[in-house]
Amino acid sequence: MSKDRLYLFDTTLRDGAQTTGVDFSVEDKRRIAAILDQLGVDYVEGGFPGANTTDTQFLGEATALSCARMTAFGMVKRAGRSVSNDTGLQAVLASRTDAICLVAKSWDYHVRVALGISNEENLAAVEQSVKAIVDAGREAMIDCEHFFDGFKGNRDYALAVVRTAYDAGARWVVLCDTNGGTLPHEVERIVGDVTKVVPGTHLGIHTHNDTENAVANSLMAVRAGCRQIQGTLNGIGERCGNANLTSIIPTLLLKSEFAEHFQTQVTPERLCTLTHASRVLDEVLNRSPDRHAPYVGESAFATKAGIHASAIVKEPQTYEHVPPESVGNQRRLLVSKQGGRSNILATIEKLGIPVDKDDARVTRLLDEVKNREACGYSYEAAEASFELLARRMLDTVPRYFSVDSFRVMVERRHNSRGKLVTVSEAIVKVFINGDNEPLWSVGEGNGPVNALDRALRKDLGRYQKHIDGVELVDYKVRILTGGTEAVTRVLVESHDTLTGNRWFTVGVSPNIIDASFEALLDSINYKLMKDNAEAA
């Protein structure tokens, strides 16, 4: 039996950016887009070009995606202006994306009050905007804002907006529950009605979580005929958030109600990266992951000692609705040392480290990871630090250099112009392996960490050629415990300007400078290891 194709549309980088406290950089957007592409979504909505410099820059450059189509967001043209004379629409058309999604009013109340135009003028704007996208050779989509409220208020007009967009050439007409107030039974009934006007193969659903029903509403829309689902990673978004693709995707693949009738680009292998994708986003946002999140939370498959744990040891299906490995998570039996071994082995295999699964060193590595996690380390988004740790315990990593000492000075003073400034200076004493004489380097920077980074990379002797193109592009700090004596975790992203490669390292210490320096040392050692630098 053939399955219907479902299309996954991720708007983490656009609608998710409306979350309070979220502010993606261009580098953040590149990294998250790559993670989403690896996961297998069909569309990545990158932002709103023309609305801010970050989105304009990000969407103004070509993005190499192997699976997803990069999509720009914008608004239909304003009434009374031609397509060519509408600067907002032209900014969207100027983006280097495969698809364009425009928001349009579908509630006559909004047309009258918010836009101050006639219903007919709004329909004309929708039609002309869609045709402009199609004429530009791009895939056109229309987000029908407040569609469900509009349908309840004026069914005929809401349907007219949908039909106008479809007739003009829109590949997708998306029904939006913009204020998140619609309930699942209403979504199913209304979507079923809309499919009589526009084929479900051209209908999408976009829901918000204000009644905690965004996931349920999305699934009900699929049952009623929609074949595109919009949402965000971890459900981030304005107010209470958007439909959580981190919950929707595994439900589509692992629950027979949907798995037997629908298919997506997310293969079982790609689904195994889901937990990793979720954790990476949390690290980018510099926030703690939701331990109790469905499928991907640390506690999603955690069981305390007792009858449940005993049953799971004998047969996991007794208390697990899906295998945790299917979504890249792991079983946690809090009285057992076996939890996480399969994940460690899978990662070791991926790294190409030759080791037998029964090798005692694997157990020692697992114990070391657990001990470090108890101290505050997290390797979900610091793959380079984990690889260094694994290779040091299971393989070999040359000792390229050692840092004998470092000193950081921060001075606040008035400069020659009488302006109060803060100056940071770092001194690092390094011994290159095989050399007897130390190398002393001094660096000044915008803060103590930047000064340390510059000093450390200023002179590494024979290894300098390997790190000349390395730069620190992101630096995030998380306070793990309270008080001024708090334990600090630092995540560093490094970039090789010569090869384009990026890697992430982590450091933990009660001293923020020590934590930062540990992450910086891992970054350089990882680069030397990957370059197969010759040790003395």
N, C-alpha and C positions, 0 to 999 in steps of 0.2 A: 504494500500500500504506500503510495507516494505521500510525502509530508508537505504541508504548507510552509513556505519560507517566511520566517520572522526576521525583521531587521531591527538591530539595536542601535539607538541614537544616543550618544553620551554628550551631555551638556555640562559636565563638571567645570570646564574651563570658562563657560559663559554664564549659565544660570547659577552654577555652584559658586561662582565668584561673587554672587550677591549675598553670600553668607556673612553675617556679622563677624568682623575680625579677619576675614580672608582677603588677601591681596597677593595674587600670583605675579611673579616676575616673568619675564620672557623665558628665562632658563627653567623656571618651574613648569611653564606650559609645555616647553619642549620635552621635558622629562615625563610628565604625566601623559602627554599625547603618545609617546613611545610605549609606555606601559599599557595604555588602552589598546593600542594597535596590536601589541603582542597578545592581549587577552582575546581579541577577535571581534570587537565591536565593528559595526558597519560605517558609522559616522562619528566623527569627533568635531563637536562645535567649538571652534577655537576662540570665539569672542566677537566683539562688536567693533569692526574697524571704523575709525572716524570718531568713536566715542571717547577713546583714550589712547595715549601713545603706545602703551604696552600691547594692546590688541592690534593696533595699526601695524606696529613693527612685526609682531608674531605672524599675522596673516598676510603681511606684505612680502614674506619670503617663502620660498618653496619648502614644503615639509615632506620629507621622504617617509611615507607610510606604505607598508606592504599590504595591509588588509583593509584599513579604514579609509574613508573619504573625508578629507578636511572640509569643514563647512563654516562659512561666515554667517553671522547673524546681523539683521538690520530691520528696518521698518519699511512698509510700503510707502510709495511716494506720497507727498502731501497733496491734498486737493488744490487745484488752481495752479499747479506747476507741472511742467512736462517732465518726463523721465530724465531727459538730458540736463534739465535745469534744477534738478533736486540734488543738492550736494550730499545729503545723507545717503541716498540710494547710489549715487555715483561712487562714493567712498567704498561701499560694499562691493560694487561691481569691479572696483579696481583691485580687490584682494586676490591673491593667488591661491584660490581654493577650487575644489572640484564641484562643490555644491553651495547654494545660498538658501538660507531660511529666513523669510521675512515674517514679522508679526503683523497681524491685521485685526481690526476690531470686528467682532462678530455679534456683539450685543448692541442692539439699536440704541439702548440707553447710553452707552459709551459714545456711540457715534454722535448722538445729539449733544451730550453734555461735555465730554472730553475733547472731541474734535470740532464740534460746532459746525458740522456740515450735514448735508442730506444723506439719506441712505443710498441714493443712487450715486452720489459723488464717491462714497466709500467703495461701492462695488466697482466703479470705474477705476479707482486707484489700485484695487486688488488686481483687476484684469490687466491693466497696463504694466504694472510692476512684474507680474509673473511672465508676461510676454517679453519684457526686457531681459529677464534672466535667461529664458529659453533662447532668445535671439543671440545672446552672448555665448551660447554653447555650454551653458552650465545647467546642472540639475536644480530644479526649482522646488521649493517647499514653502508652505504657508502655515504659520502657527495661528490658529483661530483663537485669539485671546478671549477668556471668559466665555468659551463656547457653551458650556452647560448652563450657566446662568442666562445667557442669551437665548438658548433653546427654550428654557422655561418661560422666559419673558415674551419672546416673539419667535415661535418655532419657524415660521415661514422665512423670516429674514435671516436667521442663523443658517438655515439650510441654503438660502440663496448665496450667502458668502462662500460656503463650502463648494457649491456647484460652480460658482463663477471662477474660483481658483482652479478647480479641476478642468473645466472647459478651456481655460486659458493655457493649460499645459503643465500645471503643477504635478510633479511626480508624487508628492505626498501632501495631503491636507491633514494637518494635525489638530485634533480636538483637545483644547486645553482647559483643565480645571484649575484656573489661575489662582483662585483664592482658597482652593483645597477644601471646599465645603460640600462637595457632592459625595453621596454615599454609593457603595458598590452596586446595589440593586438599581439605582438610578442610572449609573454609568452603563450597565448592561442593557437597560431598556432603551436609553437614548441612542447609544451606538448602533444598536439593532435597527433603529428607525433611520439613522443616517445612511446605513448601507443600502437602503432602498433608493438613495439619491446618487451616491458615489460608491464604487466598488470597494470592499474592504481591503483589497490589495493596494489601494492608494490612500488608506486612512491610517493615521498615527494617533497615539494617545500620549498626553503630557499632563501628569498629575502632580499636585502638591500635597503635603502631608499634614495639613492643619487639623484633620480629624483622625490622624494615625491610620489612614486608609489608602495612602498613595500606592503601595504595592498591590493591595487587594483590588483597587480600582483599575490598575494597569492590567492585571490578570483577567479581570472581568471584561475589560475592553477587548482583549484578545479573544476570549470566548465568544464575544458578540460579533467579531469580524475584523477588528483592527489588526494590521500586520506590521506596524512599526511601533516600537516602544521607546519613549524618551525617558531619560532619568540621569542620575548622577552617581558617581562612585561614593559609597558610604552615605548616600542620601543627603549630601550637603545641599544647601540652597537657602533661598530667602525665607524668613520667618521660621517655620518648622521644618523646612527642607523639601526636597523633591523626592520622587519615587526612587527608591534605593536599588540601583542595578546590581549591587553586591548581593542583594537578596533575590531579585527577580531572575537573574541569569541562572544560578544553580537550580532554582525552582523549575525553570523551563527545561533544563537538561536532565534533572534527576527525578522529577515527579512524573509518573506515567500519564497523568491527565493531560500533560502538555508534551512530554517527550515522545509519546506515541503518535502525535499528530503534527508536531512542528519541528523545524530545524533552523539552526542559526549557523554563523561562521565559527562559533565557539566550539571547538572540538573537546573531547575529554582531556586531551593533553593540555590545551590552553586553559581549561577550567581549573587545572591544578595550580595555575599562577594567580588565582583570584585572591587568596589571602595575602600573598605577597603584594599584589597591586593595592589592596586596601591599606596595608601597613605603610607602603611607600607614600601614599597620599597623606596619611597622618603625619609622617615625618616631615613632608614638605610643608604641611600646615603647622608644624611644630606643636602638635597636641598629642595627648595620650590616646591610643586606640580604645574604642569602646569594648571593654572586656566581654560584654554580654551581647555583642552584635550577633545576629543569626549567621550561621555558616562560618564566618571569618573571625569571630571574637575569640579571645584566648580562653574564655570559659564555655564556648559553644559546645565543646566535647569534653568538658572537665567533669570528673566525678570524684566525690570524696570517698573515704574508706567506708566499708559497710557492704550491704547486700548488693547494691548497684555495681560497685567496683568488682565484687566477686563474680557477678554474672557477666560483666563485660570482658573479664579475663577469659572466661570460658567461651563466650560467643558475643562479639560486639553488637550484633543486631538486636540484642535484647533491650538495649537502651539508646541506640543511635539510629536516627531516622535516615541518615545517609553516612557513608564512610567518610571520615574527616579528611582522608588523603585525597578524595575526589575533588575537594576545593582547595587543596594545598594547606589545610590545617592539620592539627595533630591531636590525638587523644591524650588527655592528661588524667592519669590515675595518680592521685596525690600521694598514695602510699607505695607507688611502684617506680623503679628506676628505668623501666622500659620505655616510658612515654618519650617520644621524639627521636628514637633510634632510627626509625625508617626514614625520617626526614633528613637526618644527618647523613645516612648512607646514600640517599638520592642526591644530595648536594655534593657529596664527595665524588660520586660517579660523574656528575655533570662537570666537575672541575677537572676530571681526567686523572685523579690521583689513584694509582694502583694500590688497592688494599682489599683483603678478604673480609667479608661481612662478619666473620667470627673473630677477627683480629682484636686482641685485647686493647689495642690503642684506640679503636673506635669507641669503646666504652669510656676510656680515659678522656677522649675528646668530648664526648657527650657530657660527662661529669664536669669537665672544665667549662663548657658552654653554660651549663646550669648554674655553676658557681658564679660565673661572671654575670649572668643575667640577674642573679640574686643581689649582686653588687651594683646593678644599674645598667649594665651593657645591654644593647639591643642590636642584633645583627640583621634584622629584617631589611633595613635600608642601608646597611654597611657591608656590602658583599665583599669588598676588598679586604677589610679587616678580618672577616671570617676566613677568607681564603688564606691569608697569612697565618692565622692561628692554626688552621687545619694542616697546612703544609709543614709548619714547624713541628707539629706533633706526629704527623703521618709520613712526611716526605722530608725534603730538605729545603731550607731557605738560607742562602749564603749570608754571612755577616759582613755587610758592606762597610759599615762605619758604626761608630758608637759616639754618643754625646756624653762628654765628660762632665760638662756643667753648662748652665745658662743663667743669665741674669737679665731681668727686665726692670726698667726704670720708667716711671711715669711722673712727669713734672708739670705742674701748672704754674705758669708765670706770665708776666707781661712781656710781649716781644718789643722789638725796637720801635714799633709804631704805637706802643702803649696799649695794644689790644691784648686782652686776656686769652691765652691759648694753652692747650694741653699737648705736651710733646711726649711721645713714647719712643724708647730706645731699647734695643735688645742686643746682648752679646752672647755668642754661642761658641763653645770650645768643642771641636770635633776631632776625633782620631779616625783616620781612614785605615781600614784593616790592612795590616802589613807595613804601615808607616809608623815611625817612632815619634815624629814631630807632630804636634797638634796643629790644626787649622783654626784660627780665630776669625770670626766674622761679626761685623756690626751692622745692624739694620735699623732704620727709622721707619715708622709707619703710622697709619691712622688708627691708633690704639695698640695695646700690647701684643695682641695676637698677630696683627698684621706685621708688626715689627719683628716678632719671632719668626714668622714665615719668611720674611725677606732675608733675615740674617741666616737662617738655616739653609736657604737655597742660594745664597750668594756665592759660596765656594765649597764644593764637595770634591775638589781635586779631580782625579781621573773619572769620576762619575758625573761631572758637571754637564757633559754633553747630553746625558740622558734626561736631565731635568730642565734644560734651558727653555723648553716650550711648555713647562708645567705651570699652571696658575691656579690659585684658589678662587673658585667662582661662587661658592656659597658656604655659609657658616651659620649653624643653628645651635642654640643653647636651650637645654631643658633642665629646669630645677626639679630634682627628684624627691627631695625632702624639704621640710620647712626650716626656717631660720637662716641667719647669716652664715651658719656653718654647714649649709645644705650640700648634699652630694649633687654634682653637676654632670650632665651628659652632653657632650659636644659632638655634632655630626658635621663633617667637612666634605664638601664636594670639590674634587679636583678635575682639571681639564687640561688635556694635552693639545695645545694649539696647532701642533704639527700633524697629528694623526686624527684629531677630533674625538679621541676616546675620553670617556668620563668614568670616574670611580668615586666611591664613597667610603669614608673611614670614620671610626668612632673612638672616642676617648672618655673615660669616666674618672672623676676624682673630686674630693671635697674642695680642691683648689681649681678654679676655672682655667687658670693658665696651664697647670699640669695636664688637665683633661684635653685642652686645646693642643698642647705640644704632643701628647700621645697620638692624637688623630693626625697631626701633621707628619710625625715620624712614620706612621703606617702608610700614609699617602706616598711618601718618597720611596720607602722600601718596596711597596707594591709596584711602583713604576719601574724600579731597577730590576725586580724579579721578572716582570712581564717582558722587559727588554733583554732578558738573559744576560744582564751585565756580568762581566767577568770579575769574580772576587779574587783577591790576592791569596 
